[in-house]
Amino acid sequence: MRSNPLNCIVSQNNAICIVHCQLRPPMILFSWGVIMKSTGLVYACIAPHGSELIPALAGSHFDQVALTRSALEELGRNMAASAPDTIVVVTPHGLRLDTAISIVTTDYTSGALEENGGRVEAEFVCDRLLAEQILQEARSHNLPVVGALFGALEGPASRFQLDWGALIPLWFMGAHWDRKPKVLIGPCRTIPLTDLVTLGRIIARKAEQCGHKVALIASADQAHAHHAEGPYGFDPAAALYDAAMQEIVRDGHLEHLLKLDPGLVASAKPDSLWQMLVLYGATLEVSMQGRLLSYQVPTYFGMLCASYEVRKY
């Protein structure tokens, strides 16, 4: 076991990371048409969560996902440049409730992944104050939300499981840094889609009001029905859905997410629409410039990376 310059304890394929929040003095920098804000929502992205993206877990798929891994590394650099104090992750694989959005309000989150003989694990402090503020504001708007605790009310035993939908993007955008507490949110697929847009707006507003810098990750794999040998089989809707998502992101029209045919979504079997709607809501509060970085289908599901930076006025 050794320490590296990234403040991460590493033992072969095993990494443990603990982060803490330290607020920075206000600063505004201008570069290439974007503005680095001193508070509020400062960065957002769409990131996939296939385990083979992490080199230690890739096995024989290492080269297959090189394009997406490179894009994720770019997202990581962009995230680091935005220097957020807290990262909000909207993940489809955390606590999934039938009729409600889950917002984790524990003090810590931790988890591990094992695949192809490799293992990675991470532990993060949670920004409990921001999580509870988002929760209360969502309730005041009559959104169906539940605050999720596990173990103790506070302290080291107040700990929620870090799922792969959060851990994998964070491996590239936070697992090796300090000063980055997390907020974990699980969207619901049965509530009105506009509720998820409202949630995104609330996240952006509370980010501004909390007085520090916040980033948002929409953890999203695209359609899961690209190949007959995959667990969800083949459906031509998968290619149509993914083509629509690329166009929506490339053209900067996230509002078109609300117009997708529900039948197409059901047949394509994506893990993306709901998290991306939360992102869309956030961009209604903070104007952001999006860039499609990559798209590929290395196995049976599509993976898309996109970066969103605050527009310069």
C-alpha positions in Angstrom: 0.0 0.0 0.0 1.3 3.4 -1.0 0.3 7.1 -1.1 0.2 8.9 -4.4 0.2 12.7 -5.2 -3.6 12.5 -5.6 -4.2 11.9 -1.9 -5.4 8.4 -2.7 -4.3 5.3 -0.9 -3.7 2.6 -3.5 -3.1 -1.1 -3.1 -2.8 -2.8 -6.5 -6.2 -2.3 -8.0 -7.7 -1.0 -4.7 -8.3 2.7 -3.9 -9.8 4.3 -0.9 -10.6 7.9 -1.0 -11.9 10.2 1.8 -12.9 13.8 1.1 -13.7 16.9 3.1 -15.2 20.3 2.2 -13.2 23.5 2.4 -14.7 26.6 1.0 -12.6 28.8 -1.2 -12.6 32.6 -1.5 -14.9 34.0 -4.3 -13.2 34.1 -7.7 -14.5 34.7 -11.3 -12.4 33.8 -14.3 -13.4 34.1 -18.0 -12.2 31.8 -20.7 -13.4 30.7 -24.1 -17.0 31.8 -23.7 -17.6 30.3 -20.3 -17.5 31.8 -16.8 -16.1 30.1 -13.7 -18.6 31.1 -11.0 -17.7 31.7 -7.4 -20.9 30.1 -6.0 -23.8 28.0 -7.2 -23.9 25.5 -10.0 -20.5 25.7 -11.7 -20.4 22.6 -13.9 -22.5 19.7 -15.1 -22.1 16.6 -17.2 -23.6 13.5 -18.6 -21.5 10.4 -17.8 -21.9 6.7 -18.4 -21.4 4.1 -15.7 -20.1 0.9 -17.4 -17.7 -0.8 -15.0 -15.3 -1.6 -17.9 -14.5 2.1 -18.1 -12.4 1.8 -14.9 -9.1 0.3 -16.1 -8.8 -2.0 -13.1 -12.2 -3.5 -13.9 -12.0 -3.6 -17.7 -10.5 -7.0 -18.3 -10.8 -7.9 -22.1 -13.0 -4.8 -22.7 -10.1 -2.3 -22.0 -9.6 -1.3 -25.6 -13.3 -1.5 -26.6 -14.2 1.4 -24.4 -11.1 3.6 -25.0 -13.1 6.3 -26.7 -15.5 6.7 -23.8 -12.8 6.4 -21.2 -10.9 9.2 -22.9 -14.0 11.4 -22.8 -14.6 10.6 -19.1 -11.0 11.7 -18.4 -11.8 14.9 -20.2 -14.9 15.3 -18.0 -12.7 14.8 -15.0 -10.3 17.5 -16.1 -13.2 19.9 -16.7 -14.7 19.0 -13.3 -11.3 19.7 -11.6 -11.0 23.0 -13.4 -14.4 24.1 -12.1 -13.3 23.3 -8.6 -16.6 22.5 -7.0 -17.0 22.1 -3.2 -19.8 19.6 -3.6 -20.7 17.2 -6.4 -24.4 16.1 -6.8 -24.8 12.8 -8.5 -28.2 11.7 -9.9 -27.9 8.0 -10.3 -30.3 5.4 -11.6 -28.8 2.6 -9.5 -29.1 3.9 -5.9 -32.2 3.7 -3.8 -35.0 3.1 -6.3 -38.5 3.8 -5.0 -41.7 3.0 -6.9 -43.4 6.4 -6.6 -40.8 8.8 -5.1 -37.4 10.4 -5.6 -34.8 9.4 -3.0 -32.3 11.9 -1.6 -29.6 10.5 0.6 -29.1 12.4 3.9 -26.4 10.3 5.6 -23.0 11.7 6.8 -21.0 9.2 4.6 -21.3 7.1 1.5 -19.0 4.2 0.5 -19.0 1.3 -1.8 -16.8 -1.1 -3.8 -16.9 -2.9 -7.2 -15.2 -6.1 -8.2 -15.0 -7.4 -11.7 -12.5 -9.2 -13.9 -10.2 -9.8 -11.0 -10.0 -6.1 -10.1 -11.4 -4.2 -7.2 -12.0 -0.5 -6.6 -13.6 1.2 -3.6 -14.3 4.7 -2.4 -15.6 6.6 0.6 -17.0 10.1 0.6 -18.3 12.6 3.1 -21.9 13.6 2.2 -23.0 17.3 2.0 -25.8 16.6 4.3 -26.8 20.2 4.7 -27.3 20.7 1.0 -29.1 17.4 0.7 -31.6 18.3 3.4 -32.1 21.8 1.8 -32.9 20.2 -1.6 -35.2 17.7 0.2 -37.1 20.4 2.1 -37.5 22.6 -1.0 -38.7 19.7 -3.1 -41.3 19.0 -0.5 -42.4 22.6 -0.5 -43.1 22.2 -4.2 -45.1 19.0 -3.5 -42.6 16.8 -5.3 -42.7 13.1 -4.2 -39.4 12.9 -2.3 -38.0 10.7 0.5 -35.0 11.4 2.6 -32.9 8.3 2.9 -30.9 7.5 6.0 -29.2 4.2 6.9 -27.6 3.0 10.1 -27.1 5.8 12.6 -28.6 9.3 12.6 -25.1 10.8 12.4 -21.4 9.9 12.6 -19.4 7.1 10.9 -22.3 4.6 11.1 -24.5 7.1 9.2 -23.5 5.6 5.9 -25.3 4.9 2.6 -24.2 2.4 0.0 -22.4 4.0 -3.0 -23.8 2.3 -6.1 -22.0 1.7 -9.4 -24.0 4.5 -11.1 -22.3 7.0 -8.7 -19.0 5.3 -8.1 -18.0 4.9 -11.7 -18.4 8.5 -12.8 -16.9 9.6 -9.5 -13.8 7.5 -10.2 -13.0 9.9 -13.0 -14.5 13.0 -11.3 -13.8 13.0 -7.7 -12.6 9.7 -6.2 -9.0 10.9 -6.3 -9.5 14.4 -5.0 -10.1 15.9 -1.5 -12.6 18.7 -0.6 -15.4 17.1 -2.6 -18.5 16.0 -0.5 -21.3 14.3 -2.3 -25.1 14.4 -2.6 -26.7 11.3 -4.0 -30.2 11.5 -5.6 -32.2 8.6 -7.1 -34.8 9.7 -9.7 -38.2 8.0 -10.0 -39.4 6.7 -13.4 -43.1 6.6 -12.6 -43.7 10.2 -11.6 -44.4 13.0 -14.2 -41.3 13.9 -16.1 -41.9 17.5 -15.3 -41.3 16.7 -11.6 -37.7 15.8 -12.5 -37.2 19.0 -14.3 -38.5 20.9 -11.2 -36.1 18.9 -9.1 -33.2 20.1 -11.3 -34.3 23.7 -10.9 -34.4 23.2 -7.2 -30.9 21.7 -7.1 -29.5 24.7 -9.0 -31.3 27.2 -6.8 -30.1 25.6 -3.6 -26.6 25.4 -5.0 -26.7 29.2 -5.4 -28.2 29.8 -2.0 -25.8 27.5 -0.1 -22.9 29.8 -0.7 -20.4 27.4 -2.3 -19.6 25.8 -5.6 -21.7 22.8 -6.8 -21.3 20.5 -9.8 -24.0 18.1 -11.1 -23.4 14.6 -12.7 -26.2 13.0 -14.6 -25.1 9.4 -14.5 -26.6 7.9 -17.6 -26.2 4.8 -19.8 -28.2 5.0 -23.0 -30.3 2.3 -24.6 -29.7 -1.3 -23.4 -31.2 -3.2 -26.3 -28.5 -2.9 -29.0 -27.5 -6.6 -29.2 -29.5 -9.9 -29.2 -26.9 -11.5 -26.9 -27.3 -8.8 -24.3 -29.5 -9.3 -21.2 -32.3 -7.2 -22.7 -32.2 -8.6 -26.2 -32.3 -6.6 -29.4 -34.8 -3.9 -30.3 -34.4 -1.5 -33.2 -35.7 1.2 -30.9 -32.3 1.3 -29.2 -30.5 2.8 -32.2 -33.4 5.3 -32.7 -33.4 6.3 -29.0 -29.6 6.8 -28.9 -29.7 8.8 -32.2 -32.3 11.1 -30.7 -30.3 11.6 -27.5 -27.1 12.5 -29.5 -29.1 15.0 -31.5 -30.7 16.5 -28.4 -27.3 17.0 -26.7 -25.4 18.0 -29.8 -28.0 20.7 -30.8 -28.5 21.9 -27.2 -32.2 21.2 -27.0 -32.6 19.3 -23.7 -36.2 20.4 -23.7 -36.9 17.8 -26.4 -36.4 15.1 -23.8 -40.0 15.8 -22.7 -41.2 15.0 -26.3 -39.7 11.5 -26.6 -42.2 8.8 -27.5 -42.9 6.8 -24.3 -43.1 3.6 -26.4 -39.7 4.3 -27.9 -38.2 4.8 -24.4 -39.8 1.6 -23.1 -38.6 -0.5 -26.0 -35.0 1.0 -26.0 -34.6 0.3 -22.3 -32.4 3.2 -21.4 -30.9 4.3 -18.1 -30.6 8.0 -19.1 -33.8 9.9 -19.6 -34.7 10.6 -16.0 -31.3 11.8 -14.9 -30.9 14.0 -18.0 -34.3 15.7 -17.2 -32.8 16.7 -13.8 -29.9 18.2 -15.7 -32.3 20.0 -18.1 -34.0 21.6 -15.1 -30.7 22.8 -13.7 -29.9 24.4 -17.0 -33.1 26.4 -16.9 -31.8 28.1 -13.8 -28.2 28.4 -14.9 -27.5 28.9 -18.6 -25.0 26.3 -19.7 -23.2 25.5 -22.9 -23.2 21.8 -23.7 -20.7 19.8 -25.8 -21.1 16.2 -26.9 -17.8 14.6 -26.3 -18.4 11.0 -27.3 -20.8 8.2 -28.1 -20.3 4.5 -28.7 -21.9 1.1 -28.3 -19.0 -1.2 -27.3 -21.3 -3.9 -25.9 -25.1 -4.0 -25.6 -25.7 -0.5 -24.3 -24.9 3.0 -25.5 -22.5 5.3 -23.7 -22.6 9.1 -24.1 -20.4 11.8 -22.5 -21.3 15.4 -22.6 -19.9 18.5 -20.8 -21.9 21.5 -19.6 -20.1 24.7 -18.7 -21.7 28.0 -17.5 -22.2 30.5 -20.3 -20.4 33.8 -20.4 -22.7 36.8 -20.6 
